[in-house]
């Protein structure tokens, strides 16, 4: 990884979820599980947004368009967008955009993902107790551990994966514990992750049951600008005038900001998580007024035939106020 964040939840249609996947997400809702994705296009009313683009996002992502004064009053636009994100995430992300962050931005694409899911088997609150935890930096802290079982588990290449299902059986959290010798929480190799996922789903050999799981309570939140990371990952051109976003509007220039926020709460009853992303697109630079020529001293007027170039009239204006 080029850069590490404490919490990044990728969610929402503009993060790459197609229409079918958005519908599949909604199909996960049920007793004890609430999952919703919300997408929105925000546009300054003075800018033209192509109907073909609006039709595409409406059809593919069920996203609407709202007009906000991005160019004339960006801070008021921020208030409106933040209010919509707060509502979409049940108040877990009250502020996605910082004051002044939308200066020079003409369009904003937002997505929000909210989940509130109850465990299939809740942890017993009376069994929650403090215990030691070693951070990635090697610091020793104490935190509250929830205790419970039985859960499906699998091990591969020193990694241990435990599947914690939510009510309804359609959704589960997989907790991945790295090898003790790793020193920090590196990402498992794709082959190891695939093997653990396969073994967790297996019904026979290769899958074991663990009778005791100690899982920390979690209540974390993160907010980060993704622009530096995306630039390092090869998207740098999208943030320059060389970008081509004319599919959005002939007036669209480039991406001006990418802000991401996420929250995660893991407790005895279940999990509450939210994520929101705002992508701001800047318009092309407004055309500067051409230099003004002021005829404030005697001048000539020449009328010519444009075809032959022959002068027809010539006048010298020495005093335009004279009659």
C-alpha positions, 0 to 999 in steps of 0.5 A, a space after each residue: 500500500 502506498 498510504 495507510 488509513 485507519 478506516 476506509 470503507 469503499 461504498 456507493 455507486 460512484 465508487 464503481 457499483 453498477 446498477 445490478 450490484 446496487 439492486 443486490 445491495 438493496 436485496 440484503 435488507 431484511 429483519 435486523 439488517 438495514 443497508 442503503 446506498 444513495 447517489 446524487 449529482 450536484 450541479 451549479 445552475 449556471 453550468 450546463 450538464 449534458 442530458 445524456 449524462 444525467 440519463 446515464 446516472 439516473 438509469 445506472 445508479 438511480 442518482 438524481 440531480 440537484 442544483 446548488 450555488 457551487 460557484 456563487 455561494 460554495 459554503 452554502 452549497 456545502 451545507 446543503 450537501 452535508 445535510 443530505 449526507 448526514 441524512 443518508 448516513 443516519 447522522 453518522 457523517 455530519 460533515 463530509 466537506 470542509 468550509 472552503 473546499 468547494 471553491 471553484 467547483 462546478 459539479 459534485 458527485 456524492 455517494 453514501 453507504 449506510 449499514 446497521 446489521 444485527 449479529 445472528 448470535 449477539 455477544 453477551 454484554 456480561 461477557 465483555 471484559 478488558 484485555 491487552 491489545 498491541 497496536 501496529 506501533 508496538 504500544 500496549 493498550 487495554 480495550 474492551 473485548 467481546 467474547 462469544 462462539 461458535 463461529 466458522 474459522 479457517 487458516 492459511 499462510 499463518 492468517 486466521 479468518 473468522 466469519 461472523 454472520 448477521 441476521 438473515 444469513 445474507 451478510 457476514 463480517 470476516 475478521 482476519 487476524 495476521 500471523 503473530 510475526 507480521 508485526 502489523 496488519 498487512 493485507 493478505 495475498 490474494 491467493 491466501 484471501 481466496 483460500 480462506 474465503 473458500 474454506 469458510 464457505 466449505 461444509 466439510 474438510 478444510 473448515 473448523 469451528 472455533 469455540 471462543 472468539 475475543 473481538 474488540 469493541 470498535 468505534 472509529 471514524 476517519 476523514 481523508 482527502 483521496 486526491 494524493 493517493 489517487 494521483 500516486 495510483 496513476 489517476 494524476 491526469 484526472 486532476 489536470 487540465 488534460 482530463 476529458 470529462 466532456 461526457 459530463 459537460 462541455 464546460 467540465 475541466 477536471 477533478 478538483 477534490 475527492 473527499 472520503 469519510 467513514 465510520 465503524 461501530 462494532 458492538 455486542 448487538 451488531 455493526 453500524 457502518 457508514 461511508 461517503 465520498 464526494 468528487 468535485 469537478 471544476 469547470 473550465 476557466 472562465 474566458 477572460 475579458 479581452 483587453 479593452 481599447 479606449 478611443 480617448 484621443 483623436 482617431 480614424 474611421 475607415 470603411 472598406 469593401 471587404 472583398 476588394 479592400 477598397 476604402 470607401 470612407 475615411 474620417 478623422 475624429 478629433 472631437 466626438 463632442 463637436 456637432 
